[in-house]
């Protein structure tokens, strides 16, 4: 929500606006608003000038020497590394990598059947291995170099020009490279949740290498590069609501459609093999998300601190509302529901973490838990796709909701302190957020389909029926858990 000076009338309008947007996602009718929310004007200070009366009786005129400013303006300080900022981003980088290995590996690994645990965990491990190489070879350059609105160039291929003492703000550019690398790693690892139990390992490896270059890097350029078209338009995406979550969730849904449903789905039990692993994984993801959101401030200061605070609040609120919805509908609040609800809240707050205050985060989290629960239940049945571990329902649905609500609940105070330029009107900013969501969905879906289609024609993307029955641990890796 906006600054503390904001009136309750405007606050209520934004809350009702959020409820109507969530209602639209849940299939309900949206409320049509007759008047726009009015942003709180910033008080301007003006200096009042008054004429002083001349003293007529003054007999002696004192001469005041005129002092000319002879000093030249001091030269601008050379940019230097800030050790505090650097230390925080070093820690954040490790935390974001922790989200994938072992966090997401355990979270996903516990939710599949025993015969596919190692295969599922191997997807996350392989993402860390292969994406690291692809990123330094060409991915970083395509994402963060060049002056194009839609695509970067190869001027920083193999990190050419990223010298030892090159800086990004107050941190070394080399640190920015690996921090962004960990974002690319977890994005492709999220996709693996949609293809679990049935995708060839070799096809997955080829897919993620191509996907990082063709899909992830361009969308990153749109949103976070200085010349990207969404960045210039003023789209708010602090830590990856569009770049990471919508992008990965949509790609996962397309992959699930193209692979087809798992053999025996609806006839055989596909209950999670070990929810202990899932809870441990979700807990590591939750902790790691402080680096994901807090590190996106690229410094250790007020904005990073607020980003971490609202991240915690949104995660807790979403877990609470998810469990409440599950208790109401299914009669029990499940352990898996608590873990999934927390992840849903983390996803929803990601695009907003550097722009909202605690009250906005609380409302976003409460809405996120309910909407994402709907995403993995009613919406999943409606789509009729076998999104095995609900990458779309959690990440795409949560990312869409979070990206749109960022345009509703941004804080004027935080936006002003950060020096972020917004659209002239509230409605204009909301449209920019929606435009970013639609563009990401369209490009990710089409490009993912093309990549998978080519791979399918060349080598096939799904394991044989015999290999699937055997389990991917044995058929793809020659190992199994006893």
N, C-alpha and C positions, 0 to 999 in steps of 0.2 A: 504494500500500500504506500501511498505517497507520504510526504513529510508530516511531521507532528503538528504543523500548523494547519493541516488540512481539516476542513469541517466534516462533521459526522454525516452530513447529507451526501457529500462526495464519496466518503468511505462506503456508505450503504449502497450507492449506485455501483461502485466497483465490485462489491461483494455480490450484488444481484446480477451484474454482468457476468461474473465468473460462474455463478450458478447456472445462468442461462447457457453459457458456452459448454459447461459440463453436461447440461441436460441435452444439448444437441448431440454431443458425443455418445451419450447413453441412449439416443434414439428418441428423446422427447422433443417437443417443439420449443424453439428458441423464443425468448421474449423480444419483442420489437421495441426498441427504445426510441422515444420521441425527442429526447434531447441528449446531447453529448455531455460527458463528464468534463468538468472544467478544472484544469490544473491550477494549483495554487500559485498566485503570482508571487514573484520574488521581490521583496521590498528593496527599493533602490534608495541609496543614500545620496542626498544632494547637498552641496555646500551653499549655505545662504550668505549672500554678500550684502553688507550694509555700508552706506556712505558715512564716513566720520566727518563731523563738523570741524572746520578749521578754527583754531584758536586765534581770535583777532588781536588779543592783547599781547601776543608773543613779541617781545621786542628784539630778541636776539635770534637770528637765524643760524642754526647750527648746520654746518656743512657735513653731510654724511658721505663718506668716500664710497665710490662705486666699486664693488668687488666683482671682477669678471671671473666667470668659471673657466679656469684655464686647464682644469684637469680633463683629460679625455675619458670617455666611457671605458670602464674596465672591460677587458676582453671576456667573452663567455668562457666559463669553465669547461675544461676538457672532460668529456664523459669518462667516468671511471667505474670500476667494479665496486659495488657495495657488498661488503662481506656478509652483512646480515641477510640481505636479499638473496645472495648466492647460496648461503647455508640453507635457507628455507626451501629454495627450489631444488637443491640437491636432495633434501629429505623428501620433498613432494614427489620427485621423480621416482625414488625408491618406493614410496607409498602407492603410486599409480601402477607400477609394475607388480607390486604385491597384490593388487586387485585381480590381475590375470593369473599369475603364478605365485602362490597356489590358490588365491581366492576363488576366481571363476572356475578353475579346474575342479576344485572340491565342490563348489556349489552345483555345477552341472553334473559332476561325476556321481554325486549321491542320488541324483534323481533318475538315473537310467537303471536298466536291469543289470544284474551282476556280470553278464557276459559281455557288456559293452562299456564297463567302467574305465578300463585303461584306454580304450579308443577315444572316449569322450574327453578324458583328461589330456590325452595326447594332442587333441585339437588346440587346446590352450597353450600347451608347451610349444607346439609347432608354430603358433602365431608369434610367440616371443622370438623364436629362432629365425624364421624366414622374413618376417616383417622388419626386423632389425636390419637385415642385409638390404632389402629392397628400399628401405627408407633412406639409408646413407648413399646408396647408389644413385637413385633418381627421385624417390618420393618426396624428400624434403625440398628439393629444388622445384619440383612441379607445384608444390603447395605454397612455398614462401618466396619464390624469386619471380622476376619478370614484372611487367607493368600491364598485363592483360586483365580484363575484367572477369574472364571466365577460366582461364588456364594460366599457370605459371610457365616457366621455360626450363631449359636444362643448363642454365648458366652456373648453377651450383651443384652440378652433377658430381658425384664422389666428394661432395662438400668442398668443391673448388671455391676459393675465396673466403671460406670460413677459417680465417687465420687464428692462431693461438690467442691473440689479444683482441679479436673482433667482439663487439658487444651487441646485445639486444637489450636496450634500456640500461639497467644497472647490473645485468648478469652477463656472463660470457655467452656468446652465440652458440658455442659448443654445448653448453648446458641447455639452452633453448631447443637445440636439435634433439637431444635425447629425451627431454621432457615431452616434446611433441611426439616423439617416436612411441612413447608408452601409450599415448592416446590412440595412435594407429593400431598398436598391438591389441588393445582391449576391444577396439571396434570390430576387428575381424574375428576375435575370439567369441564375441557375443553372437555373431552369425551362426557359429557352430551349434548353438542350442536348437536352432530350427532344423538342422540336418542330421542330428544325432541318430545313431542306430542303423544308418543305411547309406551313407555316402562313402565312396571310395576315398581312401587316404591320399592316393596320388592325385586324384581329381581335386580334392580339397586344397592341396598344396599349390597346384597350378592356379586354381581359382583365386586364392587369397593374394598371390603375387600379382596377378593381373588386376584384381579388384582395387588394391591399394593405389595402383598407378592410374587406373581409368576412372574410378569412382571416388575413392576417399580423398585423394590429393586435390582434384578439382573442386570438390565441395568445400574442403578446408580453405582453399584459395578464395572462393566466393565470400566466405564468412569472416575469415581472420586475417587475410593478407590486406595490406593497406590499399591496394588497387582493386580488390575484389568487389563485385557489383553489389552484393548484399551488405558488405562492410560499408561501402560508400552510401548506400541507401539508408543506413542507420539501424539495421537489424540488430537486435539485442540477443546475443548468445554467448554468455560468459564462459562456459566450460564445455559446451558440446551437445546441447539439446538437439540441434539439427545435424551437426557434423558427425557426432558419434551415435546417438540413440535412435533418432528417426532413420538415419542412413542405414545403420546395422539392422534395425527391426524390419524395415521394408525389404532389404536385401534377403533377410532370412525368410520372409514370407514368400518371396518369389522363388527362392531355392526350394522351399517346402512343396510348393505347387509343382515345380519341375521334377522333383525326385519322386513324388507320389507318396502315398501313405505307407506306414510301416506294415509289414506282413503280420496279420493277426490282430490289427488294431480293432478294438471293439469286441473281439472274441477271446483274446488272451489277456491275462493280467500284465499290465505294464507299470505296476506300482514302483515307486522309488526303491532302489536297492538298499540305501543306507542314508537316512535323513540326518544322522549325526554328522556325516561329511558335509551335507548341505548347510546345516546350521553353522558349522565352523567356517565354511566358505563364505556364507553370507556375512558373518561377523568380520572376517578379514576384508571383505569388500566394503563394508560400512566404515571401518577404520581407514582403509586406503582412500576412501572418497574425500577425506579431509585434504589429502594431497591433490586429488583431482580438482576439487573446487577451490580450496584455499590457495593452491599453487598457481591457479590461473590468474591470480592478481599479479603474478610475476614480481612479487616483492613481499617483504615481511612488514606489514603495517595494518592500518585500520581496516582497509578493504578485505584483506585476507582474513582478519579476525572475524569480521562480520560474516564473511562467506562461510566460515566453518560453523559459526553459531547457527545460521539459518539452515545449513545442511543437516545439523543434528536435529533441529526442531522439526523440519519437514519429514525426515526419515521416521522419527518417533510418531508424528501425527498420522502419517500414512499407514504405518504398521497398526496403529490403534484403530483407524477407521476400517482397514481391511478386515481385521479380526472381528470387529463389530458387525460388519456386513456378512461375514462368513457365519458367525454365530446366529444371526437373524435368519439367514437363508438355509444353512445346512444343519443348524442345531449345535455345532461345535466349532470352537476356535482352534485351528490346527497349528502345529509347529511349522509346517511348510508355509502356511498362510502368513504367519508372523514374519518369517524370513523373506517371503516374496513381497509382503507389504512394505517392509523396510527398504528393499531394493526399489520398489515403485516410487517411494518418496524421494529417494536419492536421485532417481532419474528425473522426476518432475522438477526438482529444485535446481538441477544442473544449469539450465540456460539462464536462470534468474539469480543465482547465488551472489553475484557481485552487484546486483541492482535492487534487491528488495530488503525490507526490514523484517523483524521477527513476526509481526502480525501478518504480513503478506505470506511468509513462509509457512506459518501455521495453517492458514486457509488453503494454500496450495497443497500442503501435505494431506490434509483431511480430504480434499477433493480427489487427490491423486490416488489414495488408497482405494476409494470406492470405484473410481473410473477404471483403474487397472484391473481390479477384481472382475469388473464387467468385461474387460478386454480379454481375459483368459478364460472366461466362461461363455457368456451369451454371444459375444462378438466372434469368438473362436468357432462356435457351432455355426454361426451364420456364414462365415467365410469358408467353412468346410475344408480347411487346409490342416495337414498334420504338422503343425508347428510344435515339434516334440517337447521342447522345454520352454515354450512361451516367450521366445525372444521378441516376437511382434507385440504380443499383448502387454508385456512389461515395458519394453524399450521404445517401440514406435508409438504406442498409445500414450505412454507416460511422457515421451519426448514431445509429442504433438500438443498435449495438454499444457505442459510446462512452457513451451515456446510461446503459445498464445497467451497464457496467463501472465507471462513476463511483461507483455504489453499492457496488462491491466494493473498489476500490483507493483510496478517499479516505484521506487522511492525518489521523490524530487530531491531530497537532501543528499542521498547517496549518488544519484546521477550527477548533480551539480558538483559535488566534491571530486568525482572521478573525471569531470570535464567531458562527459559524453554528450554528443549532440543528438537530440531527438527530433522527430517530425514536428511540424508546427502545431498539430492538433492531436488530441488523444486518439481519435478515430484513425488518423493518418498513421500513427505509430502501430496501432493494432493491425492495420492492413499490411504494413511492412512485415510484421511478425507472421501473419498468415501467408503472405507471398513467399517468405523464406521456407515455410513448411511445405507448401505446394510444390515449389521448385525442387526441393530435396526429394520429396516422394517421387515425383515424375522422373527425375534424372536417375536416381538410384534404381528404381524399378526397371526402367528400360535398359540401362547399361548392364545391370546384373543379369537380366534375361539374355542379352546378347552374349556376354562372356560365358555363361553356363551353356548356352546352346552350342557355341563353338567347341567348348571342351567336350560336350556330350557327343558331338559328331566325330571328334578326333579319337576319344578314348573311352567315352561313357562316363557317367557321373554316379551311377548307382551300382552297388555290389550285386552279385548274383543272389538268387533266392536261397541257394545252398549256403553261401557265405553269410547271409543275413541270419539264417536259422542257427548256424554254428555260433554266431556272435562275432563282432568285429575285432574283439581282442585277439582271438585266434586267427581269424581269416586275414586280417590286415597286418597284424604285428607278431603273430606266432607266440603269443603269451596269454596267460589268463590268471585270474585270482582263484586260488583254491578255496 
